[in-house]
Amino acid sequence: MLDDSPAFLRERFARLTDFSWQGYRAYEPCQISAAVLVPLLLRPSGTQVLLTRRTDHLHHHAGQISFPGGQMEAEDASLSMTALREAREEVGLQPDEVELMGCLPDFGTPSGFRITPVVGLLAPSVRLEPDPFEVAEIFEVPLKFLAEHRNYQHHRIRLPKGERQVQAVPYAGRFIWGATAGILYMLADFLSAGH
């Protein structure tokens, strides 16, 4: 079983540069740069991964489960800053409330995005205020559950550029899939590497 303590996570992320992942890569050389924040919330009962469900009226990915994130803007000094800006806009998370741990390898999507997953630790006292236009709900999933590969399903979907394997992970009546589940699967690979 995964050690989800802050000490283990800090030690593990100190070795992030040793991790390479052969999962999804960009479909084309020039994709749109984007970033998501993968928030790890330190609870007394164990570390939780913070996720959002997008509102049903949005034009893109309506109702889907996601991380706070979006496209890099001109004012963003880095992709880490993109993730922090988007998290502030979507869930009211202040940048100084995030202990940045590092960036997992980029994750390419068929919709033309190259997503950089930025992992950050959040104190249990953090206060969140979701933007009601974008975020229908914020919820938590135990990191120990998401770190277990056996909890994932593997599906093949047809796309204009061919088939693609996608991960999905059902949890408490929710169905996490697509890029969000793929990034979580990569995080599980990273946390289990060397064990």
C-alpha positions in Angstrom: 0.0 0.0 0.0 1.2 3.5 -0.9 2.7 5.7 1.8 0.8 8.9 1.2 2.5 10.9 4.0 3.9 14.4 3.2 7.4 13.1 4.0 7.1 10.3 1.4 5.6 12.5 -1.2 8.3 15.2 -0.8 11.0 12.5 -1.0 9.5 10.9 -4.0 9.0 14.2 -5.9 12.6 15.1 -5.2 13.5 12.3 -7.6 11.0 13.4 -10.3 13.7 14.1 -12.9 14.5 10.3 -12.9 10.9 9.5 -14.1 10.1 8.9 -17.7 6.8 7.8 -19.0 5.9 6.1 -22.2 2.2 6.9 -22.1 0.4 9.4 -24.3 2.6 11.7 -26.4 1.6 14.7 -28.5 -0.1 13.7 -31.8 1.6 16.6 -33.7 4.7 18.6 -33.1 2.9 21.9 -32.4 0.1 21.5 -29.9 -1.5 24.1 -27.7 0.4 24.5 -24.4 -1.8 24.0 -21.3 -1.4 23.0 -17.7 -3.4 21.5 -14.9 -2.9 21.6 -11.2 -2.9 18.1 -9.6 -3.8 19.2 -6.0 -2.8 16.7 -3.3 -4.8 17.7 -0.2 -3.1 16.7 3.1 -5.9 15.4 5.3 -5.4 13.7 8.8 -7.1 10.6 7.3 -4.8 10.5 4.3 -3.8 12.5 1.3 -6.7 13.2 -1.1 -6.7 14.2 -4.8 -8.9 17.3 -5.4 -11.0 17.1 -8.5 -13.8 19.2 -10.0 -16.8 18.4 -12.1 -17.4 21.0 -14.9 -20.8 22.6 -15.2 -23.2 21.1 -17.8 -23.6 24.2 -19.9 -19.9 24.7 -20.9 -19.1 24.3 -24.6 -16.0 22.1 -24.0 -16.0 19.0 -21.8 -19.3 19.9 -20.1 -20.0 17.8 -17.0 -16.7 16.0 -17.1 -14.4 15.5 -14.2 -11.2 17.4 -14.4 -8.3 19.1 -12.7 -8.2 22.9 -12.5 -6.4 24.1 -15.5 -6.4 25.5 -19.0 -4.4 27.1 -21.9 -1.2 29.0 -21.2 -1.8 32.8 -21.6 0.7 35.4 -22.6 1.0 36.8 -19.0 1.9 33.4 -17.6 5.7 33.2 -16.9 5.6 29.4 -16.9 3.2 26.5 -17.2 3.3 26.2 -13.4 2.0 29.7 -13.3 -0.7 28.8 -15.8 -1.8 25.9 -13.5 -1.8 28.2 -10.4 -3.7 31.0 -12.3 -6.4 28.6 -13.5 -6.8 27.0 -10.0 -7.3 30.5 -8.5 -9.9 31.3 -11.2 -11.8 28.0 -11.0 -11.7 27.0 -7.3 -10.4 30.1 -5.5 -7.1 28.5 -4.6 -4.5 31.1 -3.8 -1.0 30.5 -5.2 0.7 30.9 -1.8 -1.4 28.0 -0.5 0.2 25.6 -2.9 3.6 23.8 -2.3 4.7 23.0 -5.8 6.3 19.6 -6.0 7.1 19.5 -9.7 5.7 18.7 -13.2 4.9 15.2 -14.5 5.7 14.5 -18.2 3.5 16.3 -20.8 0.3 14.6 -21.8 -0.9 14.9 -25.4 -4.6 15.0 -26.2 -6.4 14.3 -29.5 -8.1 17.7 -29.1 -4.7 19.4 -29.7 -3.5 20.2 -26.3 -0.1 19.4 -24.7 -0.9 19.3 -21.0 1.7 19.8 -18.3 0.5 18.3 -15.0 1.8 20.4 -12.1 1.6 18.7 -8.8 1.1 20.6 -5.6 0.5 19.9 -1.9 -2.3 21.7 -0.1 -2.7 22.2 3.6 -5.9 20.8 5.1 -6.9 24.3 6.2 -7.1 25.5 2.6 -10.4 27.3 1.7 -11.9 26.8 -1.8 -14.5 28.9 -3.6 -15.6 27.3 -6.9 -16.5 29.6 -9.8 -20.2 28.7 -10.2 -20.0 29.3 -14.0 -17.3 26.7 -14.6 -17.4 24.3 -11.6 -20.4 22.3 -10.6 -18.7 20.6 -7.6 -15.3 20.0 -6.0 -14.7 16.6 -4.5 -11.9 14.4 -3.1 -10.6 10.9 -3.9 -8.1 9.1 -1.7 -4.6 9.1 -3.3 -4.1 5.5 -2.1 -7.1 4.5 -4.2 -5.9 6.3 -7.3 -2.4 4.9 -6.9 -3.6 1.3 -7.3 -3.5 0.3 -11.0 -6.1 -2.4 -10.4 -8.7 0.4 -9.9 -8.4 1.5 -13.5 -10.3 0.3 -16.5 -8.8 0.4 -20.0 -11.0 1.3 -23.0 -10.3 1.8 -26.7 -12.0 4.7 -28.5 -12.2 5.6 -32.2 -10.9 9.0 -33.2 -10.5 10.6 -36.6 -6.7 9.9 -36.4 -7.2 6.3 -35.3 -7.9 4.3 -32.1 -6.6 5.4 -28.8 -6.5 3.6 -25.4 -7.9 5.6 -22.5 -8.0 5.0 -18.8 -11.1 5.3 -16.6 -11.5 5.0 -12.9 -14.9 4.8 -11.3 -15.2 6.1 -7.8 -18.2 6.7 -5.5 -20.7 6.9 -8.4 -18.4 9.1 -10.5 -16.7 8.1 -13.7 -13.2 9.7 -14.1 -11.9 9.2 -17.7 -10.0 10.7 -20.5 -7.0 13.0 -19.9 -7.8 13.3 -16.2 -7.7 9.5 -15.7 -4.6 9.3 -17.9 -2.8 11.8 -15.8 -3.9 10.0 -12.6 -2.6 6.7 -14.1 0.7 8.4 -14.9 0.9 9.7 -11.3 0.2 6.2 -10.0 3.1 4.9 -12.2 5.4 7.6 -10.8 4.5 6.9 -7.2 5.0 3.2 -7.6 8.3 3.5 -9.6 11.2 1.8 -7.8 8.9 -0.1 -5.4 
